[in-house]
Amino acid sequence: MASTDKYFVIAIGGTGMRCLEAFTHMSAMGLFDSKEIDILTLDTDQTNGNKQRAEELIGLYNRIKTTPGKIGGSPNTDTFFSAKLNLYRFWTDYNNPARTRFKNITKLNSVDSDNKLLSDLFLEDSVQDFNLAHGYRAQTHLGSYLMYHAIVEAARNLQTGKDLKSEEEEFGVFFNKIFTAGADAKIFVFGSIFGGTGASSIPVLPKALNDAIKIRDKNMSLHKDAKFGATLLTEYFSFKKPDAAQKANKDNSIIADSSFFTLNSQAALQFYQGDPTVQRTYKKMYHIGWPIDSEDFSKDKNDKKTVTGGGEQRNPGHITEFLCACAAFDFFNNDKGMDVVKAEYLYKAVHYKDGKLDFNFNDFIGDGENGKLFARKFGAFVSFMHLAQTINKGAEGDNGVQGFLNRLESQSILDYKSIEEQYTQDLNRYLEYFGYTIENNMFIPGWLYQLKNTISGKFVLDDKAYTRNLKELDKKFDAGKIFTEKEYHWKTTVFGDSYDPFVKTLLDIDTKPKVEEQKVSETNEKFLAHVYNAIKKSQKI
């Protein structure tokens, strides 16, 4: 990792958005210390629920980071929420009646017959005529063509400057930053290879960005040493199969069928293994798959039809998406293999026995010091979540962060009295997204618990850290005893409770925020650093 590196993330399609959620939570844990990262969400479906949720999460993250005079804050070091995330949005406009279908966009009915014959050779009539508003629906041969031209079209519109849409302007700022970064650009792409939008976009994205830059100026181009990495995420979920009645509607004549996802994945991997353009434009490709039964996203739902997109598509998190975010960590922090002329394909394995996958803290961003780093950061943020959500009842509708601050004041820790209520509400809301909420005596899992639900074996911490038992969460839970390794447990009273000793740890000089070292100057930054330092000291990892 060079000190001059510039970091970019592009999240594509519904799966890419869920990988971006995982990436954002890793940033909140402090795993992307000292980095400023420019993020582009790229989709065909502006209303996609996964897209909206990821963007809302980053918006919340940035409100927590914001300091006086600095929207989104600044990068910090060795603390929570340490990365600065800049969000840009671009989506293809398929809601305009003139652009809802391939036939409409290309005006095939009004051009010479040779072009029509060529189109019919490659695309069935149903593929040319389905509604594109909810994406490419696993038709990657169509999607790659359309996504490339959507990016090029946006670049042309930016060049003329006429009637620009907000998403085109944001895209222009993003690709201009990539161009300006030159050889220092590290661009990581999140997306699946078994579906539609992500699978369509990953192969053509480097060329599309390069051609977009050339449209700005024919003498300009993407720097030859700009580095691309991507996830090759194969199938890991399924959903309700579309029936004949739903497909009878012309708009839905093509619907992605998850029963073909395995075949799609196999075909895509053969393509990535043999395509010279992909191998030349990407430096590292991370093959991530799921070796056991796919997660059924339709389970326990009463969907009368297959959900093709829109606001209804808000699928839960999955451990494979977290591993994709960890792949981005490797790409951003490891310069080995960046000088190759042919893409390197990477994968790893985890312990599997008796039908169970077990994940320990060496399975995510590496072993050794990286394994300890992951354990420290992941464990610290889970403990922080429980301090607010469980011990101070944030999950039950109270402002758990404010409750924690009140506890500090009772211990004569008065440094954070000036923190505004809106800040504590935003932070509490973020911890709800990450952890859980309780409504009408029902446990509602957030991202962390959704991930645990996909793993039958161990997930880094003791299973008690993920309890959904309301009685255990109400009285018995101890945020300082979440590891199975007892040497990482916090100091306790004679009665075995760690909360009071932890609060007293915040009085220790060595847990105070280190303004220069941690790059924290504002009160909200100091608060997060102070809590992080106290947890780090208590964990002894």
C-alpha positions in Angstrom: 0.0 0.0 0.0 1.6 3.2 -1.2 1.0 6.4 0.7 -0.2 8.1 -2.5 -2.8 5.5 -3.3 -6.4 6.7 -4.1 -9.2 4.4 -3.3 -12.4 3.8 -5.3 -15.3 1.4 -4.9 -18.0 0.6 -7.5 -21.0 -1.3 -6.2 -23.2 -2.8 -9.0 -26.6 -4.3 -8.8 -28.5 -5.7 -5.8 -25.7 -8.0 -4.7 -23.1 -5.3 -5.1 -25.1 -3.0 -2.9 -25.2 -5.6 -0.1 -21.4 -6.0 -0.4 -21.2 -2.3 -0.1 -23.2 -2.5 3.2 -20.7 -4.9 4.5 -17.9 -2.6 3.4 -19.5 0.3 5.2 -19.8 -1.7 8.4 -16.1 -2.7 8.1 -15.4 1.1 7.8 -17.4 1.7 11.0 -15.3 -1.0 12.7 -12.2 1.0 11.8 -10.8 -1.5 9.3 -10.1 1.1 6.7 -8.1 3.4 8.9 -6.8 6.7 7.5 -8.4 6.2 4.1 -10.6 8.5 2.0 -12.7 6.3 -0.3 -14.8 7.4 -3.3 -17.8 5.2 -3.8 -20.1 4.9 -6.8 -23.4 3.0 -6.7 -24.2 1.8 -10.2 -27.6 0.2 -11.1 -30.3 0.1 -13.6 -33.0 0.3 -10.9 -33.0 3.6 -9.0 -35.7 2.3 -6.6 -34.0 -0.9 -5.7 -34.4 -1.5 -2.0 -30.8 -2.9 -1.5 -29.5 0.2 -3.2 -31.5 2.6 -1.1 -30.5 0.8 2.1 -26.8 0.9 1.2 -27.0 4.6 0.4 -29.0 5.4 3.5 -26.4 3.6 5.6 -23.6 5.6 4.1 -25.6 8.8 4.6 -26.0 7.8 8.3 -22.3 7.0 8.5 -21.4 10.4 7.1 -23.7 12.3 9.6 -21.8 10.5 12.4 -18.5 11.5 10.8 -19.5 15.2 10.1 -17.7 17.8 12.1 -18.2 21.6 12.1 -17.4 22.9 8.7 -16.6 19.4 7.3 -19.5 17.4 5.9 -18.6 13.7 6.1 -15.6 14.5 8.4 -12.0 13.5 7.8 -10.1 10.3 7.9 -9.0 9.2 11.4 -6.6 6.5 12.6 -7.2 3.5 14.9 -10.7 4.3 16.0 -14.3 3.7 15.0 -15.7 5.2 11.7 -12.1 6.0 10.7 -12.5 6.1 6.9 -14.0 9.0 5.0 -16.6 7.8 2.5 -17.7 10.0 -0.4 -20.8 8.7 -2.1 -21.8 9.2 -5.8 -24.8 7.7 -7.5 -25.4 6.7 -11.1 -28.2 4.8 -12.6 -29.4 4.1 -16.1 -32.7 5.9 -17.0 -35.0 3.2 -18.2 -38.2 4.7 -16.9 -38.6 7.1 -19.8 -41.2 5.5 -22.2 -38.6 5.9 -25.0 -36.1 3.8 -23.1 -38.0 1.1 -21.3 -37.0 -1.6 -23.8 -34.1 -2.5 -25.9 -36.2 -2.1 -29.0 -37.1 1.5 -27.9 -33.6 2.5 -27.1 -32.1 1.2 -30.4 -35.1 2.2 -32.5 -34.7 -1.1 -34.3 -38.1 -0.9 -36.0 -37.1 2.3 -37.8 -33.6 1.3 -39.1 -32.5 -0.9 -42.0 -33.3 -4.6 -42.0 -29.6 -5.7 -41.7 -29.4 -4.2 -38.1 -32.7 -5.8 -37.2 -31.5 -9.2 -38.5 -28.2 -8.8 -36.6 -30.1 -8.1 -33.4 -32.5 -11.0 -33.9 -29.4 -13.3 -34.4 -28.1 -12.5 -30.9 -31.3 -11.6 -28.9 -34.6 -13.4 -28.7 -37.6 -11.2 -29.3 -38.6 -11.5 -25.6 -35.1 -10.3 -24.6 -35.5 -7.2 -26.8 -39.0 -6.4 -25.4 -39.0 -6.8 -21.6 -39.1 -3.8 -19.3 -35.5 -2.8 -18.3 -36.5 -0.7 -15.2 -35.7 -3.6 -12.8 -32.4 -4.5 -14.4 -31.1 -7.0 -17.0 -32.6 -10.0 -15.4 -29.7 -12.4 -15.9 -29.4 -11.5 -19.6 -25.7 -10.6 -19.5 -25.2 -10.5 -23.3 -27.8 -7.7 -23.4 -26.7 -6.1 -20.2 -23.0 -5.7 -21.1 -24.0 -3.9 -24.3 -26.5 -1.6 -22.6 -24.3 -0.7 -19.5 -21.4 0.2 -21.7 -23.5 2.5 -23.8 -25.2 4.0 -20.7 -21.8 5.0 -19.4 -20.6 6.4 -22.7 -23.9 8.2 -23.2 -23.5 9.9 -19.8 -20.0 11.0 -20.8 -21.3 12.5 -24.0 -24.0 14.4 -22.1 -21.4 15.7 -19.7 -19.4 16.9 -22.6 -22.3 18.9 -24.1 -23.4 20.1 -20.7 -27.1 20.3 -21.8 -30.0 19.1 -19.6 -27.7 17.2 -17.3 -29.3 14.9 -14.8 -28.1 14.8 -11.2 -26.9 11.2 -11.6 -24.8 12.1 -14.7 -23.2 15.0 -12.8 -22.3 12.7 -9.9 -20.9 10.1 -12.3 -18.8 12.9 -13.9 -17.3 13.9 -10.6 -16.5 10.3 -9.8 -14.8 9.3 -13.1 -12.9 12.7 -13.1 -11.4 11.7 -9.7 -10.3 8.3 -11.2 -8.6 10.1 -14.1 -6.9 12.6 -11.7 -5.6 9.8 -9.5 -3.7 8.4 -12.5 -1.4 5.5 -11.6 -2.4 5.8 -7.9 -6.0 4.7 -8.6 -7.1 1.5 -7.0 -10.6 0.6 -8.1 -12.5 -2.3 -6.6 -15.7 -3.6 -8.0 -18.5 -5.3 -6.1 -20.9 -7.5 -8.0 -22.1 -11.0 -8.7 -21.4 -13.0 -11.8 -24.6 -15.1 -11.8 -27.2 -12.5 -12.1 -27.9 -9.5 -14.3 -26.5 -6.0 -13.6 -23.3 -6.9 -11.8 -22.5 -9.8 -14.1 -23.1 -7.6 -17.1 -21.0 -4.7 -15.9 -17.8 -6.2 -14.4 -16.3 -7.3 -17.8 -17.0 -3.9 -19.6 -16.4 -1.4 -16.8 -12.7 -0.6 -17.2 -13.2 -0.1 -21.0 -16.4 1.9 -20.4 -14.6 4.2 -17.9 -11.6 4.6 -20.3 -13.9 5.5 -23.2 -15.8 7.9 -21.1 -12.6 9.8 -20.2 -11.6 9.8 -23.9 -14.9 11.5 -24.8 -14.0 14.3 -22.4 -10.8 14.7 -24.4 -9.5 12.4 -27.1 -5.9 12.9 -25.8 -6.9 11.7 -22.3 -7.4 8.1 -21.1 -7.4 6.0 -18.0 -3.9 5.7 -16.8 -2.3 2.4 -17.9 -1.2 1.7 -14.3 -4.6 2.3 -12.7 -5.4 -0.9 -10.9 -8.8 -2.8 -11.0 -9.9 -5.5 -8.7 -13.3 -7.3 -8.5 -15.3 -10.0 -6.8 -16.3 -13.1 -8.8 -19.2 -13.9 -6.5 -21.0 -17.1 -7.6 -24.5 -18.1 -6.6 -25.4 -18.2 -2.9 -29.1 -17.4 -2.7 -32.3 -18.4 -4.4 -35.9 -17.1 -4.6 -39.4 -17.9 -5.7 -39.6 -19.3 -9.3 -41.6 -17.1 -11.7 -44.8 -18.7 -12.9 -46.4 -18.6 -16.3 -49.0 -16.1 -15.3 -46.4 -13.5 -14.2 -44.3 -14.1 -17.4 -47.4 -13.7 -19.6 -47.1 -10.0 -19.1 -44.8 -8.5 -21.8 -42.9 -6.4 -19.2 -42.1 -9.6 -17.4 -41.5 -11.9 -20.3 -37.9 -12.3 -19.0 -37.4 -12.9 -15.3 -34.3 -14.1 -13.6 -34.7 -17.8 -12.5 -32.5 -18.7 -9.6 -32.6 -22.4 -10.7 -30.2 -21.4 -13.4 -27.7 -19.5 -11.2 -25.4 -22.5 -10.9 -25.2 -22.8 -14.6 -24.8 -19.0 -15.0 -21.9 -19.1 -12.5 -20.1 -22.0 -14.3 -20.4 -20.2 -17.7 -19.2 -16.9 -16.2 -16.1 -18.5 -14.6 -15.2 -20.1 -17.9 -15.5 -16.6 -19.5 -13.3 -15.0 -16.8 -10.7 -17.7 -17.1 -10.3 -17.3 -20.8 -11.2 -13.7 -21.8 -8.0 -11.8 -22.7 -9.6 -8.3 -22.2 -10.7 -9.1 -18.6 -7.4 -10.6 -17.8 -5.6 -7.6 -19.1 -7.7 -4.9 -17.4 -8.0 -6.5 -14.0 -5.1 -7.1 -11.6 -6.9 -9.3 -9.0 -10.2 -11.2 -9.1 -11.5 -12.7 -5.9 -13.5 -15.9 -6.5 -16.0 -16.2 -3.6 -18.6 -18.9 -3.5 -20.9 -20.7 -1.1 -20.4 -24.5 -0.8 -23.6 -25.4 0.8 -27.3 -24.9 0.1 -28.2 -21.4 -1.2 -30.1 -19.1 1.1 -33.8 -18.9 0.1 -34.7 -15.2 0.1 -38.3 -16.1 -0.4 -38.5 -18.2 2.7 -41.1 -17.1 5.3 -42.4 -14.5 2.8 -45.8 -14.4 1.2 -44.7 -13.1 -2.1 -47.4 -13.9 -4.7 -44.9 -13.4 -7.5 -41.1 -13.2 -8.1 -39.7 -9.9 -6.9 -37.8 -8.5 -9.9 -36.6 -5.3 -8.2 -37.9 -2.0 -6.9 -38.4 -1.1 -3.2 -39.5 -4.6 -2.3 -36.0 -6.0 -3.0 -34.4 -5.6 0.4 -32.6 -8.9 0.9 -30.9 -9.8 4.2 -27.1 -9.8 4.5 -25.0 -12.9 3.9 -21.5 -13.9 5.0 -20.3 -14.1 1.4 -20.9 -10.4 1.0 -18.8 -9.8 4.1 -16.0 -11.8 2.5 -16.3 -9.7 -0.6 -15.8 -6.6 1.6 -12.7 -8.3 3.1 -11.4 -8.9 -0.5 -11.5 -5.1 -0.9 -9.4 -4.8 2.3 -6.8 -7.1 0.7 -6.9 -5.2 -2.6 -6.4 -1.8 -0.9 -3.8 -2.9 1.6 -1.6 -5.3 -0.4 0.5 -4.2 -3.3 1.8 -7.7 -4.1 0.8 -8.7 -7.6 -0.2 -5.2 -8.8 2.5 -5.3 -11.5 1.2 -8.4 -13.3 0.1 -8.3 -16.9 -2.5 -11.0 -16.5 -5.1 -11.1 -13.7 -4.5 -13.1 -10.6 -7.4 -15.2 -9.4 -7.6 -15.6 -5.6 -9.6 -17.7 -3.3 -9.4 -19.1 0.2 -11.0 -21.8 2.3 -12.5 -22.0 5.8 -13.0 -25.0 8.2 -15.9 -27.2 7.1 -17.0 -30.3 9.1 -20.2 -32.2 9.6 -22.1 -29.8 7.4 -20.9 -26.7 9.3 -18.7 -23.8 8.3 -16.6 -22.3 11.1 -15.2 -18.8 10.8 -12.5 -17.6 13.2 -10.8 -14.3 13.1 -8.0 -15.5 10.8 -10.5 -16.2 8.0 -11.3 -12.7 6.9 -8.4 -10.4 6.2 -5.6 -12.8 6.9 -3.9 -14.5 9.8 -1.1 -13.3 12.1 -1.2 -9.6 12.8 -4.1 -9.1 10.4 -6.1 -11.8 12.2 -5.5 -10.0 15.5 -6.4 -6.7 13.9 -9.7 -8.2 12.7 -10.5 -9.7 16.1 -9.8 -6.4 17.9 -11.8 -4.2 15.5 -14.7 -6.6 14.9 -15.0 -7.5 18.6 -14.7 -3.9 19.7 -17.6 -2.8 17.5 -19.8 -5.7 18.5 -19.1 -4.8 22.2 -19.9 -1.1 21.5 -23.1 -2.1 19.8 -24.1 -4.1 22.9 -23.2 -1.3 25.3 -25.7 1.0 23.5 -28.3 -1.5 22.2 -28.4 -4.1 25.0 -27.1 -2.6 28.2 -28.5 0.9 27.6 -31.7 -0.4 25.9 -31.1 1.3 22.5 -32.7 -1.7 20.8 -35.9 -1.2 22.7 -36.6 2.4 21.6 -34.4 4.3 24.1 -31.4 6.4 23.0 -28.8 3.9 24.0 -25.9 6.1 23.1 -27.3 8.9 25.2 -27.8 6.4 28.0 -24.2 5.5 27.8 -23.1 9.1 27.8 -25.3 9.7 30.9 -23.4 6.8 32.6 -20.1 8.5 31.8 -21.3 11.7 33.3 -22.2 9.9 36.5 -18.6 8.8 36.6 -17.5 12.5 36.2 -16.5 12.0 32.6 -17.8 15.3 31.3 -15.8 15.8 28.1 -18.8 14.9 25.9 -21.7 16.9 27.5 -21.7 19.2 24.4 -22.6 16.3 22.0 -26.0 17.1 20.5 -29.0 14.8 20.7 -29.2 14.4 16.9 -25.7 12.9 16.9 -26.5 10.3 19.6 -29.7 9.5 17.7 -27.9 9.0 14.5 -25.2 6.8 16.1 -27.9 4.8 17.9 -29.7 4.3 14.6 -26.5 3.1 13.0 -26.0 0.5 15.7 -29.6 -0.7 15.2 -28.8 -1.3 11.5 -25.6 -3.1 12.6 -27.1 -5.1 15.5 -30.7 -5.5 16.2 -34.0 -3.9 17.5 -36.8 -5.2 19.6 -40.4 -4.2 18.6 -43.5 -5.6 20.4 -41.3 -8.1 22.2 -40.1 -9.4 18.8 -36.4 -9.6 18.0 -35.6 -8.0 14.6 -32.1 -8.9 13.4 -29.8 -6.3 11.8 -26.9 -6.9 9.6 -24.7 -8.7 12.1 -27.4 -11.2 13.1 -28.4 -11.7 9.5 -24.9 -12.8 8.8 -24.8 -15.2 11.8 -28.1 -16.7 10.5 -26.3 -17.9 7.4 -23.6 -19.7 9.4 -24.4 -22.9 11.2 -21.0 -23.0 12.9 -18.9 -20.5 14.7 -18.8 -16.8 13.6 -15.6 -15.4 15.3 -17.2 -14.8 18.7 -19.0 -17.0 21.3 -22.5 -17.9 20.2 -23.7 -15.9 23.3 -22.7 -12.7 21.5 -25.5 -13.4 19.0 -28.2 -14.4 21.4 -31.8 -13.6 20.4 -33.2 -14.6 23.7 -34.9 -11.5 25.1 -34.4 -12.6 28.8 -30.6 -13.0 28.2 -30.5 -9.6 26.5 -32.5 -8.0 29.2 -30.5 -8.9 32.3 -27.7 -11.4 31.8 -25.8 -10.0 28.8 -22.2 -8.9 29.3 -20.6 -6.9 26.5 -17.1 -7.8 27.9 -17.5 -11.5 27.5 -18.2 -12.0 23.8 -15.1 -14.0 22.9 -14.8 -17.7 23.5 -11.1 -16.9 24.4 -11.3 -15.9 28.1 -8.0 -14.0 27.9 -9.9 -11.4 25.8 -12.6 -10.9 28.5 -12.8 -7.6 30.2 -12.0 -7.1 33.9 -15.0 -7.7 36.1 -16.2 -7.0 39.6 -16.3 -9.7 42.3 -19.9 -10.4 41.1 -18.6 -11.1 37.5 -19.9 -7.9 35.8 -17.7 -6.0 33.5 -19.7 -2.8 32.8 -18.7 -0.7 35.8 -15.0 -1.6 35.6 -15.1 -0.7 31.9 -16.6 2.7 32.6 -13.8 3.3 35.1 -11.3 2.3 32.4 -12.4 5.5 30.6 -10.8 7.5 33.4 -7.4 6.0 32.7 -4.9 8.4 31.0 -3.9 5.8 28.4 -7.5 5.5 27.1 -7.9 9.2 26.5 -8.2 10.2 22.8 -4.8 10.9 21.2 -5.5 14.0 19.1 -2.4 13.8 16.9 -1.9 10.1 16.7 -5.6 9.2 16.1 -6.2 12.4 14.1 -9.3 13.3 16.2 -9.8 17.0 16.9 -13.6 17.4 17.3 -15.7 16.2 20.2 -17.6 13.5 18.4 -14.4 12.1 17.0 -12.8 12.2 20.5 -15.8 10.4 22.0 -15.5 7.5 19.5 -11.8 7.3 19.9 -12.1 7.3 23.7 -14.6 4.4 23.7 -12.5 2.5 21.2 -9.3 3.0 23.3 -11.0 1.7 26.4 -12.4 -1.4 24.7 -9.0 -2.0 23.1 -7.3 -1.9 26.5 -10.0 -4.1 28.0 -9.8 -6.7 25.3 -6.0 -7.1 25.6 -5.8 -8.5 22.0 
